[in-house]
Every structure is written in C-alpha cells, then in structure tokens.
Amino acid sequence: MSTHHISTFSTLVTVAGALLLLTFLTVSVTWFNIPEPFNVIVAITIAVVKAAAVAMFFMNLYWDTKFNSIIILIAVLFLAIMVVITLLDTLFRDAGFPIY
C-alpha cells in the first residue's frame, strides 16, 4: 500500500499567492510596450509556469511517483503535436474569396 502526501495549508496558500502574482504579471504584460511577437511569448511562458505550478502542487505531482509525471508530460507533448499540426494547416490555406 502506498502512502499519500497531503499538502500543507501553508504550501497551498503560497502557491495560490504565486499564481495570483503571476496572473497580475500576465495582465501587466499588456501595459508595457513589449514588441509584438515577444509580448505573446512572455504571456504564454507565464501561463506555462502557472500550469506547471497547478499540476505540481494542487494535483500533488511533485510528491507523486515519476510514472504519473511522465504520463502528464506525454499527454502535454501529444497535445502540442496536435496543435502544431493544426496550425501547419493554416499556412497552406487560400485567402478565400475577396470581398468587394
């Protein structure tokens, strides 16, 4: 029988505070004059860090077996592959019918 880790209240509050801070940081990216492609890159990077924090601490993957972490990473990799394949399709579409 395996033992289960129970997150402490202080850990959950600390992670929730960090997520709130990162949310304000994501919103503040729009206030600064960051050049066009880099503001999206910064916002997505912050979103990935927030998703990793949620997966590690609220889903307890930090204390769980490495097998479950590998399964999550494989699922995220599969999702990324599907999104990339979908976005590659948009490169080869016609502009459509012109609107007069």
Secondary structure per residue as TSV (DSSP state, phi and psi in degrees):
chain	resnum	aa	ss	phi	psi
A	1	M	-	360.0	133.1
A	2	S	-	-90.3	152.1
A	3	T	-	-92.4	145.8
A	4	H	-	-108.8	139.8
A	5	H	-	-89.5	136.0
A	6	I	-	-111.2	122.5
A	7	S	-	-67.3	141.2
A	8	T	-	-78.0	158.9
A	9	F	H	-63.1	-39.0
A	10	S	H	-66.5	-35.4
A	11	T	H	-65.3	-44.5
A	12	L	H	-66.1	-38.9
A	13	V	H	-67.9	-39.5
A	14	T	H	-63.7	-44.5
A	15	V	H	-66.4	-40.5
A	16	A	H	-63.1	-39.2
A	17	G	H	-65.2	-40.2
A	18	A	H	-64.8	-38.7
A	19	L	H	-65.7	-39.1
A	20	L	H	-65.2	-41.7
A	21	L	H	-63.8	-42.3
A	22	L	H	-67.7	-30.2
A	23	T	H	-66.5	-44.4
A	24	F	H	-63.9	-34.7
A	25	L	H	-66.5	-38.1
A	26	T	H	-63.5	-42.8
A	27	V	H	-67.4	-37.0
A	28	S	H	-71.1	-16.3
A	29	V	T	-60.7	-32.7
A	30	T	T	-74.5	-20.6
A	31	W	T	-80.2	-29.7
A	32	F	S	-83.4	158.4
A	33	N	-	-92.6	67.7
A	34	I	-	-84.7	136.6
A	35	P	-	-56.5	157.0
A	36	E	H	-52.5	-53.9
A	37	P	H	-75.2	-24.0
A	38	F	H	-78.4	-27.1
A	39	N	H	-67.1	-34.8
A	40	V	H	-70.6	-40.1
A	41	I	H	-62.7	-42.6
A	42	V	H	-64.9	-43.8
A	43	A	H	-64.7	-40.9
A	44	I	H	-69.5	-36.7
A	45	T	H	-62.5	-43.2
A	46	I	H	-64.0	-39.2
A	47	A	H	-64.6	-37.5
A	48	V	H	-67.3	-40.0
A	49	V	H	-63.8	-41.1
A	50	K	H	-65.2	-41.6
A	51	A	H	-64.7	-38.5
A	52	A	H	-66.0	-39.0
A	53	A	H	-65.0	-41.2
A	54	V	I	-63.9	-44.9
A	55	A	I	-65.6	-39.7
A	56	M	I	-73.7	-43.3
A	57	F	I	-103.2	-41.7
A	58	F	I	-79.3	-30.0
A	59	M	S	-94.7	1.8
A	60	N	-	59.0	30.2
A	61	L	T	-72.6	-19.7
A	62	Y	T	-64.1	-36.2
A	63	W	T	-102.8	-3.5
A	64	D	S	-83.1	177.3
A	65	T	-	-68.7	156.1
A	66	K	H	-69.3	-22.0
A	67	F	H	-61.2	-44.1
A	68	N	H	-66.0	-35.6
A	69	S	H	-65.5	-38.8
A	70	I	H	-66.4	-39.0
A	71	I	H	-62.6	-42.8
A	72	I	H	-63.3	-43.4
A	73	L	H	-64.6	-38.4
A	74	I	H	-64.9	-40.3
A	75	A	H	-64.4	-41.1
A	76	V	H	-67.1	-39.7
A	77	L	H	-63.0	-42.3
A	78	F	H	-62.8	-41.5
A	79	L	H	-62.4	-42.7
A	80	A	H	-63.4	-40.1
A	81	I	H	-62.8	-43.3
A	82	M	H	-65.1	-38.5
A	83	V	H	-68.0	-41.5
A	84	V	H	-64.4	-42.1
A	85	I	H	-62.8	-40.7
A	86	T	H	-65.3	-41.8
A	87	L	H	-70.2	-30.1
A	88	L	H	-64.6	-30.8
A	89	D	H	-64.4	-32.2
A	90	T	H	-71.4	-17.6
A	91	L	H	-73.2	-24.0
A	92	F	T	-111.1	19.6
A	93	R	-	-89.1	152.7
A	94	D	-	-72.9	162.0
A	95	A	-	-71.1	-15.7
A	96	G	-	95.5	-173.6
A	97	F	S	-78.4	135.4
A	98	P	-	-69.7	142.4
A	99	I	-	-97.9	123.4
A	100	Y	-	-98.8	360.0
